[in-house]
Amino acid sequence: MITARSRVAAVIGHPIAHSLSPALHQAGFASLDADWVYVAFDVAPGQGAAALTAMRTLGLGGLSVTMPHKQDVARAVDRLDPAAAALDSVNTVAVADDGALVGSSTDGAGFVASLVAAGHGVEGRRVCIIGAGGAARSIVDAVARAGAACIHVVNRTVATAEQAAALGGDRGFVGGERDIADAEVVVNTTPLGMHGELACDPALLHGGQVVADIVYRPRRTPWLADAAERGAATVEGLGMLVHQAALQQQIWLGRLPDIATMTAAAMAAVEPSR
C-alpha cells in the first residue's frame, strides 16, 4: 500500500509514455519488499536541470534519466561517478548522505552485467562495437573498465568512431569489417534491428563468438538469428535494460533487486500477449 512514508523514484525523458522503466522498477522494489513507488514524468527538452530542482523540492528518492536529458543532467548534478564523468552523461541520480545529488551511468555496466549473467565475460577478450552513439560510448567505457583486451568501434562516420574509441584509452581503436570477424565479442548498438535490418554482413559472424544486440523490441533481432545459425552464442538486448535498472536500484537502496523478477516484468511488458 502507498502511504505518506513511501519513497518516490521517477524517470524523466521526452517522450516517455513508451518507457518500460515503471514496470521494471516496480517489480524490483517489490522483490526487495521496499516501500518505494516509481513513476514517469515527461520533461520537455532543455528542462533537465529544472527537473533536478524539482527532485530536491519534492524529496524524490532517485531519478532515472533518458533522452534528451542525459548530458544536461550530467552538468547540473553536484557530483559525478567516474563513468558518468568520462561520458558526460547521466542516467541515474541519487541523493547522497550529505544531500548532494550524485550522477551515475549504469548503461554500460548494465550491458557488461548482462553478458556475465549469460555466461560471457569480456576480460582479456577482443571486443568489436558496431555504432558510435551514446549507447556505444557507454559500452566502450564499461568494457574497457571490465578489462577487454582491445575494443574496435565500427561506424560509418570515422570521426564519431574515433571519439567513441577514445573512451577505451590505449585499447580503443577505429575498426572495420575484418575486426568484426576477428572479434570474440561483437555488439550492435545501432537501432537497425528494430526495423528488421542487419547490423553487418552475417558472413562475418561465426562460431566461437559472442554476438549481442542492445535492441529489445523485437527481443530476437534478425541479426541475432543469423548469428545463432552460424554457431555464435547470442545475447538479447533485454538483459542490458534489466541490469542497468537493477544497478540503479542498488545505488538508491544499497541492495540489488531480484533479476529474475525484473526480467519477467520486462518480458511481459515487451511481449504482453505471451
Backbone as CSV, one residue per row, in Angstrom:
resi,resn,N_x,N_y,N_z,CA_x,CA_y,CA_z,C_x,C_y,C_z
1,MET,0.840,-1.190,0.000,0.000,0.000,0.000,0.884,1.251,0.000
2,ILE,0.517,2.228,-0.815,1.226,3.500,-0.857,0.765,4.357,0.314
3,THR,1.743,4.869,1.068,1.428,5.717,2.213,2.234,7.004,2.112
4,ALA,2.067,7.867,3.105,2.819,9.115,3.132,4.299,8.873,3.380
5,ARG,4.657,7.656,3.842,6.058,7.319,4.067,6.726,6.713,2.834
6,SER,5.967,6.384,1.817,6.527,5.748,0.620,7.499,6.687,-0.076
7,ARG,8.661,6.155,-0.468,9.618,6.938,-1.249,9.214,6.885,-2.715
8,VAL,9.502,7.960,-3.427,9.150,8.050,-4.841,10.417,8.188,-5.675
9,ALA,10.528,7.356,-6.713,11.563,7.496,-7.732,10.857,7.698,-9.060
10,ALA,11.575,8.254,-10.017,10.923,8.584,-11.281,11.920,8.530,-12.430
11,VAL,11.383,8.421,-13.629,12.179,8.563,-14.842,11.737,9.845,-15.536
12,ILE,12.718,10.592,-16.063,12.404,11.773,-16.863,12.914,11.556,-18.282
13,GLY,12.151,12.008,-19.238,12.532,11.903,-20.639,11.476,12.562,-21.497
14,HIS,11.709,12.559,-22.799,10.726,13.119,-23.733,10.977,12.530,-25.127
15,PRO,10.008,11.745,-25.647,8.775,11.300,-24.986,9.073,10.215,-23.961
16,ILE,8.069,9.886,-23.154,8.305,8.923,-22.077,7.189,7.894,-21.939
17,ALA,6.074,8.072,-22.632,4.929,7.176,-22.454,5.257,5.723,-22.805
18,HIS,6.266,5.511,-23.672,6.613,4.152,-24.100,7.534,3.440,-23.109
19,SER,8.006,4.136,-22.078,9.042,3.605,-21.201,8.602,2.349,-20.456
20,LEU,9.505,1.370,-20.376,9.279,0.170,-19.583,9.765,0.348,-18.148
21,SER,10.398,1.475,-17.853,11.009,1.666,-16.539,10.033,1.507,-15.369
22,PRO,8.808,2.063,-15.439,7.900,1.867,-14.297,7.626,0.395,-13.992
23,ALA,7.384,-0.408,-15.011,7.124,-1.840,-14.783,8.357,-2.530,-14.213
24,LEU,9.521,-2.222,-14.773,10.769,-2.827,-14.314,11.053,-2.477,-12.859
25,HIS,11.018,-1.189,-12.562,11.412,-0.751,-11.230,10.389,-1.139,-10.163
26,GLN,9.113,-1.108,-10.506,8.129,-1.519,-9.511,8.317,-2.985,-9.148
27,ALA,8.642,-3.803,-10.147,8.915,-5.216,-9.874,10.155,-5.366,-9.005
28,GLY,11.182,-4.564,-9.283,12.398,-4.624,-8.485,12.156,-4.218,-7.045
29,PHE,11.403,-3.136,-6.835,11.093,-2.706,-5.481,10.310,-3.789,-4.731
30,ALA,9.367,-4.421,-5.435,8.569,-5.472,-4.800,9.453,-6.646,-4.378
31,SER,10.456,-6.964,-5.202,11.335,-8.086,-4.867,12.172,-7.803,-3.627
32,LEU,12.366,-6.522,-3.316,13.125,-6.113,-2.134,12.216,-5.798,-0.953
33,ASP,10.894,-5.911,-1.182,9.910,-5.516,-0.173,10.182,-4.085,0.284
34,ALA,10.512,-3.232,-0.687,10.847,-1.840,-0.402,9.607,-0.959,-0.584
35,ASP,9.412,-0.036,0.325,8.267,0.871,0.270,8.599,2.050,-0.649
36,TRP,8.770,1.727,-1.927,9.096,2.708,-2.951,8.068,2.612,-4.075
37,VAL,7.835,3.741,-4.726,6.932,3.829,-5.878,7.687,4.489,-7.023
38,TYR,7.427,4.028,-8.242,8.166,4.549,-9.402,7.190,5.077,-10.443
39,VAL,7.429,6.315,-10.911,6.543,6.953,-11.881,7.363,7.544,-13.023
40,ALA,6.678,7.992,-14.056,7.339,8.598,-15.219,6.857,10.030,-15.400
41,PHE,7.809,10.925,-15.706,7.489,12.326,-15.965,7.995,12.713,-17.345
42,ASP,7.109,13.240,-18.162,7.506,13.762,-19.469,8.050,15.173,-19.254
43,VAL,9.354,15.315,-19.412,10.029,16.595,-19.183,10.525,17.128,-20.524
44,ALA,10.139,18.337,-20.855,10.467,18.914,-22.153,11.972,19.097,-22.315
45,PRO,12.459,19.018,-23.558,13.887,19.247,-23.809,14.354,20.573,-23.209
46,GLY,15.548,20.547,-22.627,16.096,21.748,-22.025,15.716,21.965,-20.574
47,GLN,14.876,21.078,-20.030,14.389,21.252,-18.666,14.974,20.226,-17.687
48,GLY,16.069,19.572,-18.080,16.671,18.563,-17.216,17.145,19.131,-15.888
49,ALA,17.818,20.296,-15.924,18.287,20.923,-14.689,17.116,21.319,-13.800
50,ALA,16.038,21.789,-14.406,14.851,22.159,-13.635,14.252,20.935,-12.947
51,ALA,14.345,19.775,-13.607,13.840,18.541,-13.005,14.635,18.181,-11.753
52,LEU,15.932,18.502,-11.739,16.734,18.250,-10.542,16.294,19.150,-9.392
53,THR,15.959,20.388,-9.713,15.430,21.290,-8.683,14.143,20.717,-8.111
54,ALA,13.285,20.194,-8.980,12.035,19.580,-8.530,12.313,18.333,-7.693
55,MET,13.356,17.587,-8.056,13.731,16.402,-7.285,14.065,16.779,-5.852
56,ARG,14.820,17.863,-5.701,15.169,18.334,-4.352,13.913,18.791,-3.607
57,THR,13.089,19.574,-4.286,11.905,20.152,-3.652,10.928,19.080,-3.188
58,LEU,10.715,18.063,-4.043,9.739,17.018,-3.744,10.312,15.894,-2.894
59,GLY,11.640,15.879,-2.731,12.255,14.833,-1.927,12.239,13.482,-2.593
60,LEU,12.376,13.447,-3.919,12.405,12.158,-4.616,13.606,11.350,-4.161
61,GLY,13.425,10.038,-4.077,14.494,9.172,-3.617,15.511,8.837,-4.689
62,GLY,15.098,8.906,-5.943,16.003,8.597,-7.034,15.407,9.030,-8.350
63,LEU,16.268,9.188,-9.330,15.824,9.628,-10.651,16.548,8.833,-11.720
64,SER,15.772,8.302,-12.677,16.332,7.734,-13.900,16.245,8.809,-14.974
65,VAL,17.237,8.858,-15.825,17.303,9.914,-16.835,17.484,9.278,-18.201
66,THR,16.612,9.635,-19.130,16.762,9.156,-20.500,16.736,10.347,-21.449
67,MET,16.766,10.057,-22.750,16.868,11.118,-23.742,15.701,12.083,-23.633
68,PRO,15.950,13.388,-23.806,17.195,14.025,-24.242,17.964,14.720,-23.112
69,HIS,17.880,14.189,-21.903,18.354,14.930,-20.732,19.681,14.462,-20.149
70,LYS,20.283,13.421,-20.692,21.433,12.814,-20.018,22.618,13.776,-19.862
71,GLN,22.905,14.545,-20.882,24.032,15.466,-20.792,23.703,16.665,-19.913
72,ASP,22.509,17.220,-20.063,22.122,18.375,-19.247,22.172,18.031,-17.762
73,VAL,21.684,16.848,-17.417,21.689,16.436,-16.015,23.119,16.221,-15.527
74,ALA,23.980,15.667,-16.397,25.379,15.454,-16.020,26.046,16.773,-15.632
75,ARG,25.623,17.854,-16.256,26.247,19.150,-15.996,25.550,19.934,-14.884
76,ALA,24.473,19.336,-14.322,23.719,20.051,-13.288,23.778,19.379,-11.914
77,VAL,24.211,18.121,-11.851,24.299,17.456,-10.548,25.479,18.010,-9.754
78,ASP,25.542,17.641,-8.480,26.622,18.128,-7.614,27.907,17.334,-7.809
79,ARG,27.784,16.035,-8.055,28.949,15.174,-8.255,28.640,14.123,-9.308
80,LEU,29.704,13.588,-9.905,29.573,12.545,-10.914,30.420,11.338,-10.532
81,ASP,29.930,10.131,-10.843,30.791,8.967,-10.675,31.754,8.910,-11.857
82,PRO,32.800,8.076,-11.812,33.817,8.085,-12.877,33.258,7.839,-14.276
83,ALA,32.354,6.874,-14.415,31.813,6.588,-15.746,31.012,7.767,-16.276
84,ALA,30.185,8.355,-15.444,29.373,9.496,-15.872,30.257,10.684,-16.243
85,ALA,31.326,10.885,-15.497,32.248,11.979,-15.804,32.936,11.750,-17.132
86,ALA,33.363,10.518,-17.395,34.038,10.211,-18.657,33.103,10.376,-19.843
87,LEU,31.838,10.017,-19.647,30.865,10.036,-20.739,30.168,11.389,-20.889
88,ASP,30.254,12.243,-19.854,29.484,13.489,-19.819,28.008,13.161,-20.008
89,SER,27.566,12.108,-19.290,26.209,11.603,-19.455,25.776,10.907,-18.171
90,VAL,24.542,11.154,-17.766,23.992,10.568,-16.539,22.673,9.882,-16.841
91,ASN,22.499,8.657,-16.326,21.186,8.020,-16.424,20.588,7.737,-15.054
92,THR,21.326,8.072,-13.991,20.872,7.810,-12.629,21.275,8.963,-11.715
93,VAL,20.338,9.433,-10.914,20.654,10.443,-9.912,20.219,9.914,-8.549
94,ALA,21.130,10.001,-7.576,20.851,9.568,-6.207,21.145,10.711,-5.252
95,VAL,20.566,10.614,-4.075,20.785,11.619,-3.040,21.803,11.064,-2.052
96,ALA,22.940,11.719,-1.926,23.992,11.288,-1.002,23.609,11.643,0.432
97,ASP,24.357,11.091,1.377,24.083,11.345,2.797,24.170,12.829,3.141
98,ASP,25.012,13.559,2.406,25.148,14.997,2.676,24.143,15.846,1.904
99,GLY,23.209,15.177,1.219,22.180,15.893,0.468,22.553,16.218,-0.961
100,ALA,23.795,15.941,-1.353,24.230,16.223,-2.724,23.561,15.275,-3.706
101,LEU,23.313,15.778,-4.907,22.789,14.937,-5.976,23.976,14.374,-6.760
102,VAL,24.049,13.054,-6.823,25.173,12.369,-7.455,24.697,11.686,-8.732
103,GLY,25.361,11.995,-9.836,25.004,11.418,-11.125,25.870,10.219,-11.447
104,SER,25.243,9.165,-11.936,25.941,7.945,-12.327,25.485,7.518,-13.708
105,SER,26.248,6.608,-14.304,25.853,5.999,-15.570,25.920,4.492,-15.410
106,THR,24.770,3.837,-15.483,24.722,2.371,-15.328,24.498,1.643,-16.643
107,ASP,24.385,2.367,-17.745,24.078,1.724,-19.026,25.158,0.708,-19.423
108,GLY,26.404,1.170,-19.484,27.478,0.278,-19.901,27.701,-0.853,-18.928
109,ALA,27.688,-0.530,-17.625,27.858,-1.566,-16.612,26.710,-2.572,-16.675
110,GLY,25.515,-2.092,-16.999,24.377,-2.993,-17.155,24.576,-3.947,-18.317
111,PHE,25.172,-3.446,-19.396,25.453,-4.321,-20.535,26.450,-5.407,-20.141
112,VAL,27.536,-5.003,-19.494,28.549,-5.982,-19.081,27.933,-7.009,-18.131
113,ALA,27.085,-6.551,-17.211,26.421,-7.468,-16.281,25.520,-8.451,-17.021
114,SER,24.871,-7.990,-18.087,24.006,-8.894,-18.854,24.819,-9.970,-19.559
115,LEU,26.020,-9.609,-20.028,26.901,-10.612,-20.633,27.333,-11.639,-19.592
116,VAL,27.742,-11.153,-18.431,28.196,-12.057,-17.369,27.070,-12.988,-16.944
117,ALA,25.853,-12.449,-16.834,24.705,-13.276,-16.454,24.437,-14.369,-17.482
118,ALA,24.782,-14.094,-18.740,24.604,-15.079,-19.808,25.806,-16.017,-19.929
119,GLY,26.795,-15.828,-19.041,27.964,-16.705,-19.027,29.135,-16.236,-19.854
120,HIS,29.143,-14.932,-20.199,30.196,-14.405,-21.075,30.817,-13.141,-20.484
121,GLY,32.082,-13.201,-20.104,32.791,-12.019,-19.646,33.532,-11.361,-20.798
122,VAL,34.129,-10.209,-20.539,34.894,-9.510,-21.576,36.362,-9.368,-21.206
123,GLU,36.733,-9.732,-19.980,38.116,-9.556,-19.561,39.065,-10.343,-20.465
124,GLY,40.055,-9.630,-21.010,41.051,-10.258,-21.867,40.557,-10.625,-23.251
125,ARG,39.381,-10.178,-23.632,38.799,-10.573,-24.918,38.780,-9.401,-25.904
126,ARG,38.757,-9.764,-27.179,38.687,-8.769,-28.251,37.213,-8.413,-28.484
127,VAL,36.909,-7.137,-28.349,35.523,-6.680,-28.461,35.394,-5.756,-29.656
128,CYS,34.332,-5.939,-30.413,34.036,-5.043,-31.537,32.630,-4.485,-31.353
129,ILE,32.517,-3.173,-31.415,31.250,-2.499,-31.182,30.813,-1.806,-32.465
130,ILE,29.606,-2.117,-32.903,29.051,-1.523,-34.120,28.163,-0.348,-33.720
131,GLY,28.504,0.845,-34.223,27.812,2.069,-33.845,28.684,2.899,-32.934
132,ALA,28.377,4.201,-32.851,29.215,5.095,-32.048,28.395,6.159,-31.324
133,GLY,27.119,5.874,-31.098,26.267,6.825,-30.389,26.429,6.730,-28.883
134,GLY,25.450,7.262,-28.154,25.541,7.288,-26.701,25.647,5.909,-26.080
135,ALA,24.859,4.956,-26.573,24.922,3.601,-26.027,26.274,2.968,-26.299
136,ALA,26.785,3.169,-27.504,28.103,2.622,-27.845,29.177,3.206,-26.946
137,ARG,29.116,4.495,-26.705,30.115,5.146,-25.854,30.094,4.555,-24.449
138,SER,28.907,4.350,-23.910,28.817,3.792,-22.560,29.369,2.373,-22.519
139,ILE,29.172,1.616,-23.588,29.653,0.238,-23.615,31.160,0.197,-23.811
140,VAL,31.702,1.082,-24.652,33.166,1.164,-24.796,33.795,1.429,-23.434
141,ASP,33.262,2.408,-22.726,33.798,2.757,-21.406,33.711,1.571,-20.454
142,ALA,32.570,0.884,-20.454,32.357,-0.205,-19.498,33.212,-1.424,-19.802
143,VAL,33.332,-1.805,-21.081,34.134,-2.994,-21.383,35.618,-2.710,-21.164
144,ALA,36.026,-1.444,-21.338,37.409,-1.080,-21.013,37.645,-1.223,-19.514
145,ARG,36.706,-0.748,-18.700,36.826,-0.874,-17.252,36.790,-2.337,-16.820
146,ALA,36.096,-3.180,-17.605,35.986,-4.602,-17.281,37.178,-5.412,-17.781
147,GLY,38.145,-4.753,-18.437,39.381,-5.428,-18.796,39.452,-6.021,-20.178
148,ALA,38.629,-5.528,-21.127,38.724,-6.027,-22.504,40.135,-5.815,-23.045
149,ALA,40.625,-6.772,-23.837,41.986,-6.685,-24.375,42.103,-5.577,-25.402
150,CYS,41.102,-5.461,-26.270,41.060,-4.386,-27.258,39.612,-4.149,-27.641
151,ILE,39.339,-2.922,-28.088,37.973,-2.520,-28.416,38.001,-1.791,-29.745
152,HIS,37.367,-2.364,-30.749,37.270,-1.720,-32.057,35.851,-1.178,-32.240
153,VAL,35.753,0.053,-32.698,34.464,0.695,-32.947,34.280,0.831,-34.451
154,VAL,33.208,0.256,-34.952,32.903,0.287,-36.389,31.707,1.200,-36.606
155,ASN,31.902,2.242,-37.407,30.835,3.217,-37.624,31.033,3.876,-38.977
156,ARG,29.937,4.286,-39.605,30.048,4.905,-40.931,30.813,6.219,-40.886
157,THR,30.643,6.977,-39.819,31.353,8.243,-39.675,32.606,8.015,-38.834
158,VAL,33.754,8.148,-39.452,35.009,7.821,-38.788,35.270,8.732,-37.593
159,ALA,34.981,10.026,-37.736,35.244,10.964,-36.649,34.465,10.581,-35.390
160,THR,33.222,10.156,-35.566,32.410,9.744,-34.424,32.953,8.459,-33.822
161,ALA,33.417,7.549,-34.680,34.032,6.312,-34.196,35.287,6.616,-33.383
162,GLU,36.057,7.587,-33.823,37.279,7.961,-33.096,36.946,8.478,-31.701
163,GLN,35.890,9.277,-31.594,35.501,9.824,-30.297,35.064,8.704,-29.348
164,ALA,34.299,7.748,-29.877,33.858,6.631,-29.039,35.032,5.744,-28.647
165,ALA,35.904,5.446,-29.608,37.048,4.573,-29.342,37.985,5.178,-28.307
166,ALA,38.064,6.498,-28.259,38.960,7.167,-27.311,38.605,6.840,-25.867
167,LEU,37.348,6.480,-25.614,36.928,6.125,-24.255,37.563,4.811,-23.809
168,GLY,38.091,4.050,-24.766,38.788,2.810,-24.435,40.251,3.008,-24.130
169,GLY,40.723,4.264,-24.143,42.129,4.541,-23.871,43.028,3.898,-24.906
170,ASP,44.144,3.316,-24.440,45.089,2.724,-25.394,44.613,1.384,-25.938
171,ARG,43.412,0.963,-25.520,42.831,-0.272,-26.068,41.699,0.006,-27.045
172,GLY,41.416,1.285,-27.304,40.329,1.645,-28.196,40.822,2.030,-29.576
173,PHE,40.166,1.478,-30.618,40.584,1.706,-31.996,39.354,1.847,-32.900
174,VAL,39.531,2.539,-34.001,38.521,2.540,-35.070,38.699,1.251,-35.849
175,GLY,37.610,0.548,-36.116,37.695,-0.750,-36.773,36.937,-0.816,-38.076
176,GLY,36.988,-1.996,-38.678,36.290,-2.263,-39.927,35.777,-3.693,-39.943
177,GLU,35.377,-4.174,-41.115,34.774,-5.497,-41.216,35.695,-6.606,-40.716
178,ARG,36.978,-6.484,-40.973,37.908,-7.519,-40.524,37.892,-7.637,-39.006
179,ASP,37.726,-6.521,-38.325,37.707,-6.542,-36.859,36.441,-7.203,-36.332
180,ILE,35.337,-7.084,-37.077,34.111,-7.798,-36.688,34.362,-9.297,-36.733
181,ALA,34.965,-9.761,-37.807,35.235,-11.187,-37.964,36.238,-11.705,-36.944
182,ASP,37.204,-10.868,-36.580,38.261,-11.291,-35.652,37.852,-11.194,-34.185
183,ALA,36.789,-10.471,-33.897,36.409,-10.216,-32.508,35.871,-11.475,-31.828
184,GLU,36.068,-11.533,-30.530,35.473,-12.593,-29.725,34.085,-12.200,-29.225
185,VAL,33.869,-10.882,-29.062,32.571,-10.357,-28.650,32.192,-9.250,-29.624
186,VAL,31.027,-9.369,-30.255,30.545,-8.372,-31.213,29.236,-7.795,-30.680
187,VAL,29.147,-6.472,-30.627,27.981,-5.812,-30.040,27.377,-4.836,-31.047
188,ASN,26.094,-4.981,-31.308,25.403,-3.996,-32.136,24.711,-2.988,-31.233
189,THR,25.075,-1.719,-31.368,24.451,-0.659,-30.573,23.552,0.245,-31.421
190,THR,23.375,-0.098,-32.692,22.530,0.700,-33.572,21.078,0.235,-33.455
191,PRO,20.113,1.049,-33.905,18.704,0.639,-33.843,18.248,-0.181,-35.041
192,LEU,19.172,-0.660,-35.862,18.792,-1.341,-37.097,17.866,-2.527,-36.858
193,GLY,18.103,-3.269,-35.783,17.287,-4.447,-35.514,15.831,-4.128,-35.274
194,MET,15.525,-2.920,-34.841,14.134,-2.530,-34.623,13.352,-2.527,-35.920
195,HIS,14.070,-2.348,-37.020,13.434,-2.263,-38.331,13.702,-3.503,-39.179
196,GLY,14.217,-4.557,-38.550,14.475,-5.798,-39.267,15.720,-5.767,-40.124
197,GLU,16.548,-4.729,-39.955,17.766,-4.622,-40.755,18.946,-5.258,-40.030
198,LEU,19.985,-5.599,-40.783,21.154,-6.270,-40.229,22.253,-5.265,-39.885
199,ALA,22.935,-5.511,-38.768,23.985,-4.607,-38.324,25.262,-4.767,-39.133
200,CYS,25.465,-5.935,-39.713,26.630,-6.185,-40.562,26.340,-7.404,-41.420
201,ASP,27.211,-7.701,-42.336,27.091,-8.902,-43.155,27.175,-10.125,-42.244
202,PRO,26.134,-10.969,-42.198,26.160,-12.136,-41.315,27.328,-13.082,-41.592
203,ALA,27.897,-13.012,-42.786,29.026,-13.882,-43.115,30.245,-13.573,-42.253
204,LEU,30.262,-12.395,-41.616,31.378,-12.038,-40.749,31.284,-12.708,-39.382
205,LEU,30.132,-13.274,-39.062,29.884,-13.868,-37.754,30.082,-15.375,-37.821
206,HIS,30.498,-15.960,-36.706,30.826,-17.393,-36.746,30.855,-17.982,-35.345
207,GLY,30.959,-19.287,-35.278,31.073,-19.995,-34.019,32.275,-19.525,-33.228
208,GLY,32.161,-19.550,-31.920,33.233,-19.074,-31.060,33.071,-17.627,-30.654
209,GLN,32.178,-16.919,-31.328,31.911,-15.524,-30.978,30.713,-15.422,-30.036
210,VAL,30.686,-14.334,-29.273,29.502,-13.917,-28.544,28.957,-12.695,-29.277
211,VAL,27.726,-12.765,-29.722,27.120,-11.693,-30.503,25.942,-11.125,-29.712
212,ALA,25.988,-9.828,-29.419,24.962,-9.186,-28.599,24.334,-8.023,-29.346
213,ASP,23.049,-7.824,-29.101,22.311,-6.702,-29.676,21.632,-5.980,-28.538
214,ILE,21.722,-4.647,-28.470,21.077,-3.932,-27.369,19.605,-3.619,-27.675
215,VAL,19.154,-3.892,-28.891,17.732,-3.741,-29.227,16.937,-4.806,-28.467
216,TYR,15.799,-4.418,-27.874,14.977,-5.411,-27.163,13.561,-5.518,-27.730
217,ARG,13.250,-4.745,-28.758,11.997,-4.884,-29.494,12.318,-4.919,-30.980
218,PRO,12.315,-6.089,-31.606,11.976,-7.403,-31.048,13.100,-7.945,-30.177
219,ARG,12.744,-8.886,-29.313,13.769,-9.443,-28.438,14.867,-10.140,-29.235
220,ARG,14.485,-10.887,-30.226,15.466,-11.593,-31.048,15.465,-10.969,-32.439
221,THR,16.439,-10.157,-32.706,16.515,-9.471,-33.990,16.963,-10.433,-35.083
222,PRO,16.678,-10.119,-36.344,17.154,-10.972,-37.441,18.665,-11.172,-37.421
223,TRP,19.397,-10.131,-36.989,20.857,-10.228,-36.920,21.286,-11.274,-35.908
224,LEU,20.639,-11.287,-34.745,20.944,-12.312,-33.745,20.581,-13.699,-34.256
225,ALA,19.461,-13.805,-34.960,19.049,-15.106,-35.509,20.081,-15.619,-36.499
226,ASP,20.585,-14.731,-37.359,21.623,-15.132,-38.317,22.896,-15.561,-37.593
227,ALA,23.251,-14.822,-36.546,24.455,-15.158,-35.785,24.336,-16.539,-35.156
228,ALA,23.156,-16.840,-34.605,22.938,-18.140,-33.985,23.037,-19.265,-35.018
229,GLU,22.498,-19.024,-36.196,22.567,-20.031,-37.259,24.005,-20.336,-37.652
230,ARG,24.879,-19.361,-37.473,26.289,-19.534,-37.831,27.121,-20.039,-36.661
231,GLY,26.455,-20.387,-35.573,27.137,-21.016,-34.453,27.575,-20.097,-33.336
232,ALA,27.268,-18.810,-33.430,27.663,-17.871,-32.376,26.712,-17.965,-31.186
233,ALA,27.233,-17.688,-30.000,26.377,-17.518,-28.829,25.761,-16.123,-28.905
234,THR,24.500,-15.984,-28.558,23.833,-14.693,-28.701,23.273,-14.203,-27.369
235,VAL,23.237,-12.872,-27.222,22.723,-12.230,-26.011,21.742,-11.139,-26.441
236,GLU,20.510,-11.234,-25.960,19.471,-10.281,-26.336,19.600,-8.972,-25.554
237,GLY,19.020,-7.920,-26.103,19.128,-6.596,-25.510,18.331,-6.398,-24.233
238,LEU,17.358,-7.272,-23.975,16.539,-7.106,-22.781,17.386,-7.193,-21.510
239,GLY,18.456,-7.978,-21.574,19.319,-8.124,-20.405,19.958,-6.819,-19.980
240,MET,20.428,-6.042,-20.947,21.032,-4.746,-20.631,20.004,-3.832,-19.967
241,LEU,18.789,-3.827,-20.498,17.728,-2.983,-19.942,17.475,-3.334,-18.481
242,VAL,17.380,-4.636,-18.199,17.095,-5.083,-16.833,18.257,-4.774,-15.898
243,HIS,19.468,-5.104,-16.319,20.614,-4.958,-15.424,20.964,-3.499,-15.143
244,GLN,20.798,-2.610,-16.142,21.086,-1.200,-15.831,20.078,-0.663,-14.832
245,ALA,18.827,-1.142,-14.907,17.812,-0.710,-13.945,18.102,-1.290,-12.557
246,ALA,18.536,-2.545,-12.515,18.867,-3.168,-11.228,20.020,-2.432,-10.550
247,LEU,21.008,-2.011,-11.347,22.130,-1.262,-10.792,21.684,0.104,-10.274
248,GLN,20.674,0.701,-10.898,20.123,1.949,-10.381,19.539,1.733,-8.987
249,GLN,18.787,0.647,-8.821,18.191,0.384,-7.513,19.261,0.089,-6.464
250,GLN,20.333,-0.551,-6.866,21.427,-0.792,-5.932,22.021,0.527,-5.449
251,ILE,22.120,1.500,-6.345,22.624,2.824,-5.962,21.654,3.503,-4.994
252,TRP,20.356,3.429,-5.281,19.365,4.112,-4.452,19.149,3.467,-3.091
253,LEU,19.064,2.124,-3.078,18.670,1.414,-1.866,19.823,0.678,-1.183
254,GLY,20.960,0.562,-1.899,22.068,-0.188,-1.329,21.910,-1.688,-1.441
255,ARG,20.906,-2.135,-2.184,20.655,-3.564,-2.365,20.317,-3.833,-3.825
256,LEU,20.728,-4.993,-4.314,20.429,-5.372,-5.689,19.106,-6.128,-5.722
257,PRO,18.151,-5.707,-6.547,16.865,-6.408,-6.618,17.008,-7.755,-7.320
258,ASP,15.929,-8.521,-7.301,15.935,-9.841,-7.929,15.856,-9.698,-9.450
259,ILE,16.892,-10.172,-10.114,16.975,-10.011,-11.568,15.883,-10.808,-12.273
260,ALA,15.587,-12.009,-11.794,14.566,-12.840,-12.443,13.201,-12.164,-12.404
261,THR,12.880,-11.535,-11.271,11.600,-10.841,-11.143,11.515,-9.668,-12.117
262,MET,12.598,-8.913,-12.219,12.613,-7.771,-13.124,12.576,-8.232,-14.583
263,THR,13.263,-9.322,-14.874,13.259,-9.851,-16.247,11.860,-10.285,-16.651
264,ALA,11.158,-10.955,-15.741,9.792,-11.392,-16.031,8.885,-10.196,-16.307
265,ALA,9.054,-9.122,-15.535,8.248,-7.915,-15.752,8.576,-7.283,-17.091
266,ALA,9.867,-7.272,-17.449,10.270,-6.697,-18.736,9.723,-7.515,-19.894
267,MET,9.800,-8.830,-19.785,9.291,-9.689,-20.853,7.789,-9.514,-21.026
268,ALA,7.066,-9.398,-19.918,5.617,-9.205,-20.001,5.281,-7.874,-20.647
269,ALA,6.107,-6.855,-20.413,5.862,-5.536,-20.993,6.206,-5.501,-22.477
270,VAL,7.276,-6.217,-22.865,7.706,-6.236,-24.271,6.801,-7.118,-25.111
271,GLU,6.374,-8.251,-24.522,5.541,-9.208,-25.249,4.292,-9.499,-24.434
272,PRO,3.405,-8.521,-24.297,2.250,-8.652,-23.390,1.288,-9.772,-23.757
273,SER,1.299,-10.226,-25.006,0.349,-11.266,-25.423,0.826,-12.658,-25.050
274,ARG,2.079,-12.774,-24.607,2.624,-14.102,-24.289,2.488,-14.420,-22.808
